[in-house]
Amino acid sequence: MNHSQWKTRRTKRLLGESVEESPAYLEAGYAFALGQAVYDRRTELGFSQAELARRAGMTQPQISNIEGGDAAPTLPLLTRLAKALDASLTIDLDGDTSAFVFTPHRVPEPDQAPADGRSSAA
């Protein structure tokens, strides 16, 4: 195939052509989706990667690898991450789509102090 015949996945989809996804491509998509979910919840809580790592019994580079989509965590590790992020993790793998959602265990009222007793005004 020469370059003039090559089309991107996006172009093929826009033209209504079928796009066959390789297993490696799908796995990479899952890793990136999980990494984004970890990043979103961590930043929502205001944690640094080092703080999340400490809470989950991991290292900061391990958190960075997960957030970057460079790691496929085990179920026990996902359990520790969810606990450290004070959330439940829902994983939905349905064909060529995936969703990873961290649902907070509790949402503090705006006028309540954080659960660890620290003042929110600093």
TORFITOR-507262 format. One record per residue (C-alpha): residue number from 1; residue in three letters; x, y, z. Coordinates in pm, 1 decimal. Each point is the difference from the previous one (the first is absolute). Layout:
N
NODE,k,r,px,py,pz
NODE,NUM,ALA,X,Y,Z
...
This chain:
122
NODE,k,r,px,py,pz
NODE,1,MET,0.0,0.0,0.0
NODE,2,ASN,145.1,337.5,-90.2
NODE,3,HIS,-54.4,315.6,199.4
NODE,4,SER,-275.7,132.6,-226.7
NODE,5,GLN,-214.2,-305.9,85.3
NODE,6,TRP,49.3,27.5,376.2
NODE,7,LYS,-287.7,136.5,208.6
NODE,8,THR,-10.9,73.5,368.9
NODE,9,ARG,-238.0,-185.9,228.4
NODE,10,ARG,-195.3,322.6,48.7
NODE,11,THR,-33.5,57.5,-375.3
NODE,12,LYS,-117.9,-356.8,-54.0
NODE,13,ARG,-263.3,37.6,271.8
NODE,14,LEU,-118.8,332.3,-144.4
NODE,15,LEU,-34.5,-165.8,-340.0
NODE,16,GLY,-204.4,-280.1,154.7
NODE,17,GLU,268.5,-259.6,-61.8
NODE,18,SER,61.3,-272.8,253.7
NODE,19,VAL,306.0,30.3,217.9
NODE,20,GLU,146.6,-315.1,147.7
NODE,21,GLU,161.8,59.9,336.3
NODE,22,SER,294.5,-215.9,100.8
NODE,23,PRO,-5.3,-149.6,350.7
NODE,24,ALA,306.4,208.4,90.2
NODE,25,TYR,-178.9,317.9,-111.0
NODE,26,LEU,-302.4,-82.7,215.8
NODE,27,GLU,218.8,-82.7,301.8
NODE,28,ALA,184.9,329.3,-37.4
NODE,29,GLY,-334.4,180.6,-9.1
NODE,30,TYR,-104.4,-169.9,324.4
NODE,31,ALA,328.0,98.0,167.5
NODE,32,PHE,-39.1,363.2,-106.9
NODE,33,ALA,-363.0,12.2,114.6
NODE,34,LEU,95.6,-139.3,342.0
NODE,35,GLY,290.7,243.8,26.4
NODE,36,GLN,-229.7,292.5,-75.7
NODE,37,ALA,-248.6,-115.7,265.7
NODE,38,VAL,277.6,-25.0,262.3
NODE,39,TYR,132.7,343.9,-98.4
NODE,40,ASP,-346.6,158.8,9.6
NODE,41,ARG,-83.2,-135.9,346.2
NODE,42,ARG,347.0,79.0,138.4
NODE,43,THR,-13.7,361.8,-115.5
NODE,44,GLU,-360.4,30.6,120.4
NODE,45,LEU,128.9,-89.4,347.1
NODE,46,GLY,297.5,234.6,-33.2
NODE,47,PHE,252.4,-280.7,47.1
NODE,48,SER,343.0,-3.5,-157.4
NODE,49,GLN,118.9,-321.8,-159.5
NODE,50,ALA,231.0,-45.4,300.4
NODE,51,GLU,-290.7,36.8,245.1
NODE,52,LEU,-214.3,-251.1,-188.6
NODE,53,ALA,295.4,-238.5,-15.3
NODE,54,ARG,50.4,28.7,376.3
NODE,55,ARG,-369.0,-64.0,69.0
NODE,56,ALA,-6.9,-301.8,-237.0
NODE,57,GLY,330.6,-151.9,115.4
NODE,58,MET,160.1,63.9,-336.7
NODE,59,THR,273.3,219.3,-145.7
NODE,60,GLN,-49.6,326.3,-185.8
NODE,61,PRO,145.1,-148.3,-323.1
NODE,62,GLN,-260.9,-280.7,19.6
NODE,63,ILE,-278.5,260.6,19.9
NODE,64,SER,156.2,189.6,-290.2
NODE,65,ASN,12.9,-320.1,-208.3
NODE,66,ILE,-366.4,-75.8,71.2
NODE,67,GLU,-112.4,355.3,-79.4
NODE,68,GLY,205.3,-4.2,-320.5
NODE,69,GLY,-159.5,-324.9,-117.4
NODE,70,ASP,332.3,-182.6,26.0
NODE,71,ALA,-111.3,-261.3,254.1
NODE,72,ALA,-271.2,-261.3,36.2
NODE,73,PRO,-69.0,-17.9,375.0
NODE,74,THR,-109.1,-321.3,166.6
NODE,75,LEU,-335.6,-29.4,176.5
NODE,76,PRO,160.8,27.9,347.1
NODE,77,LEU,176.9,318.4,-112.7
NODE,78,LEU,-323.7,143.9,-139.3
NODE,79,THR,-162.5,-74.4,336.2
NODE,80,ARG,276.1,190.4,183.3
NODE,81,LEU,-31.3,292.1,-242.0
NODE,82,ALA,-376.4,20.4,46.7
NODE,83,LYS,41.8,-3.3,378.0
NODE,84,ALA,272.9,266.5,-14.5
NODE,85,LEU,-226.5,212.3,-220.8
NODE,86,ASP,-293.5,-51.4,243.0
NODE,87,ALA,-215.2,-128.4,-284.0
NODE,88,SER,-156.5,-303.2,-160.9
NODE,89,LEU,138.5,-98.0,-339.0
NODE,90,THR,-244.2,-102.2,-270.5
NODE,91,ILE,147.5,-161.2,-310.2
NODE,92,ASP,-212.8,-43.9,-311.6
NODE,93,LEU,163.8,-183.4,-289.5
NODE,94,ASP,-255.7,-32.1,-274.8
NODE,95,GLY,135.2,-91.9,-339.9
NODE,96,ASP,208.3,283.8,-139.1
NODE,97,THR,-91.7,248.8,272.4
NODE,98,SER,115.3,19.0,356.9
NODE,99,ALA,-76.4,205.9,307.5
NODE,100,PHE,181.8,25.8,330.4
NODE,101,VAL,-181.0,207.5,262.1
NODE,102,PHE,106.0,80.6,355.5
NODE,103,THR,-313.2,82.8,199.7
NODE,104,PRO,71.4,182.4,327.4
NODE,105,HIS,-116.2,-177.4,314.4
NODE,106,ARG,-125.6,324.5,144.9
NODE,107,VAL,-26.5,356.6,-116.9
NODE,108,PRO,68.3,252.2,280.1
NODE,109,GLU,-239.9,287.8,45.9
NODE,110,PRO,153.0,335.8,-97.9
NODE,111,ASP,3.1,124.3,362.3
NODE,112,GLN,145.8,-322.4,147.8
NODE,113,ALA,365.4,-47.9,90.0
NODE,114,PRO,187.0,-285.1,-172.6
NODE,115,ALA,-26.4,-341.8,162.9
NODE,116,ASP,361.9,13.0,120.2
NODE,117,GLY,-80.1,297.7,223.7
NODE,118,ARG,212.6,251.9,-187.4
NODE,119,SER,-145.2,341.2,-60.9
NODE,120,SER,-89.2,69.8,-360.3
NODE,121,ALA,123.1,360.3,36.4
NODE,122,ALA,375.5,21.9,-21.0
